[in-house]
Amino acid sequence: MAAAFALGEGRSSVKAKAAATLEVPGRLFVRELACQCGERRRVLRLKGRLRMSQQKCAKCGRRMSPLGTGLANTLRGDTLSSRELARPLSSLGLLPADVIALGRRNRLSCFELGSSSKDP
Ligand SMILES: [Zn+2]
C-alpha cells in the first residue's frame, strides 16, 4: 500500500506524502466491525469484500457488521500505521482492474490495478 501512495507522490516531499489519500471510487473501506455482543474489531478492508472469517465474532461466533463510524470513503496516509501501509492492496480486498484514486493537494489521480497505464 505504501507503494500505491508513492504512485500519487511523484517526486514530492515526505511531508506531502503524509497527507496523501487513497480511495476506491464507489466503494467504502471498513475500519471497524462490531458484534451484537459488544465485541469490536479493527479491520482494513473494502466493504463487500470481507472474508467470512473476518466477519465472524471471536467471542460469540455471530456475524459482525461495520459500524457507521467504522466506514471511510478515503484512507489518509498519515492515519495508517506502518504495519497497515506495509500490506498489499490485495489484502484490502482490491482486485486487478479495480481503480484506485490517489489524492494529493486536491489533485486526484486514478490508477487501474494490474496495469501501469494512467487513466485520462
Ligand atoms: Zn459477538
Boltz pocket constraint, residues with backbone or C-beta under 6 A from the ligand:
constraints:
  - pocket:
      binder: B
      contacts: [[A, 35], [A, 36], [A, 37], [A, 38], [A, 39], [A, 57], [A, 58], [A, 59], [A, 60], [A, 61], [A, 62]]
      max_distance: 6.0
